[in-house]
Amino acid sequence: MTTVPTAWRSVLPHLGEQLPADLTPPHTAGPVTATLPLELVRQSISHREFWPIPEPVAERYRAHRPTPLWRARRFEAEIGARVPIYVKYEGGNISGSHKWNTALAQAYYYHRAGFRELVTGTGAGQWGSALAAACAAFGMACTVFMVGGSLRDKPYRGSLMRLFDAQLHASPSPLTAVGRAAADRPGQGNSLAVAIGEAVEYARADPKRAFCIGSGETYSILHQSVIGLESIDQLAALGADVDAVVGCVGAGSNFGGLALPFFAAARAGERALPADLIAAESSTTPKLTRGVYAYDHTDATGTGPLEAMYTVGSGFAIPSSHSAGLRFHGAAKLLSAMRYRDHISALAVGEREALTAGRTFALTELVLPAPESGHALAVAARVAAGRESGHPARHGVLVCVSGHGLLDLAAYDKLLAGSPEDRPADTDLVRAATASLRAVHPTRGA
Ligand SMILES: Cc1ncc(COP(=O)(O)O)c(C=O)c1O
């Protein structure tokens, strides 16, 4: 029987190099990093491999973990798979997605460090919901800036956050200078980078508040490693193995949590079968497939440090889509470094293909995936059916359904009406948004 992991597993000791340091010119160093609890700092830089999960977090994990993993035979038959497809499902907790795994851990560490309120920006609302519930679990206040367009599409995400007593603001909001400035700039109003910028500004106004973030940070990816660790055990329990692992990427914690334990296990000599680790991203924000590897801000204010990331530019006006959780301009520093070394690969998917894969999955496996997860399912289907010549899976494909789509029915309504719109990022606009960024490794083209 698979049990819940008692320790998170870090991939850092297996990389053989340090991640590129952030650039912090004087005007960019600020209290955002100053409020980061020491344990989260350690988890981001230390080369310790196993991190015991604190009991108050582990106890909450046990309420819904291990999460289900099953072979999706009906989905396989429908999409013409040549190899088995195994699904790992993270939608069964109160937030409805994997975000809960790190929200709990972060709330625990910030609470222990003496903070009374956590402040954040959220795109799809899954992260905001997860943090609202995690703050409530540890008796903390929570303030969330949610991308306004996304909140209009998914009002019940807001209801869920309010249910847990969170203060919710549609971004851009009049509450912050960042929000007021963004409201005047066409195209910027629907950006997670703006919502994050607002949260940063709001958190800085009170020392009892801390800004915290859901997914791009190395410690978030560490917390998500429970997904991959369980999957490895569950596949073994089924007597199965896979040579392709697929997860969708917003900033990268879901994919990293699923895939990097496979990398660590292979490097540690625990797995014979090498796995092709494939990040499924949205064609609206194709940082890993069409972005540049450069130093960029994680938010739109330009006040945080510059991180080494694959990016389409923090100033890029991201086309709208229902997969709001994937509409982030950059990939996590850790994933970006691994992409640069070809330890992971990436494929981009349009909204129509993602929602179609999501609907096919619902009809066959009777679980409605979030549109974000539909991207991973679309890539898994391509690979399992032999439609991606660069990714020949011979044994099996593991795919993570990162969340449920029960609050995303407006997107599926659009699919039924035949009107989802694919809005791939415009090449010239990406070029313009990245032109002035400093390349991480100037010699190998960013
Ligand atoms: C359901 C779902 N899947 C995937 C993602 C992207 O996750 P990450 O930012 O960890 O890459 C999100 C982000 O909001 C999400 O809500």
The ligand as an SDF file (V2000), in Angstrom:
LIG
                    3D

 16 16  0  0  0  0  0  0  0  0999 V2000
   -5.3620   23.6060  -11.9190 C   0  0  0  0  0  0  0  0  0  0  0  0
   -4.0160   24.2170  -12.1340 C   0  0  0  0  0  0  0  0  0  0  0  0
   -3.0730   23.5010  -12.7650 N   0  0  0  0  0  0  0  0  0  0  0  0
   -1.8660   24.0060  -13.0070 C   0  0  0  0  0  0  0  0  0  0  0  0
   -1.5310   25.2930  -12.6350 C   0  0  0  0  0  0  0  0  0  0  0  0
   -0.1530   25.7930  -12.9070 C   0  0  0  0  0  0  0  0  0  0  0  0
    0.5980   25.4210  -11.8240 O   0  0  0  0  0  0  0  0  0  0  0  0
    2.0730   25.9040  -11.5810 P   0  0  0  0  0  0  0  0  0  0  0  0
    2.0430   27.3770  -11.4150 O   0  0  0  0  0  0  0  0  0  0  0  0
    2.4380   25.1590  -10.3850 O   0  0  0  0  0  0  0  0  0  0  0  0
    2.8770   25.5500  -12.7690 O   0  0  0  0  0  0  0  0  0  0  0  0
   -2.4550   26.0740  -11.9600 C   0  0  0  0  0  0  0  0  0  0  0  0
   -2.1210   27.4230  -11.5170 C   0  0  0  0  0  0  0  0  0  0  0  0
   -2.9120   28.1700  -11.0390 O   0  0  0  0  0  0  0  0  0  0  0  0
   -3.7350   25.5290  -11.7130 C   0  0  0  0  0  0  0  0  0  0  0  0
   -4.6510   26.2330  -11.0780 O   0  0  0  0  0  0  0  0  0  0  0  0
  1  2  1  0
  2  3  1  0
  2 15  2  0
  3  4  2  0
  4  5  1  0
  5  6  1  0
  5 12  2  0
  6  7  1  0
  7  8  1  0
  8  9  2  0
  8 10  1  0
  8 11  1  0
 12 13  1  0
 12 15  1  0
 13 14  2  0
 15 16  1  0
M  END
$$$$
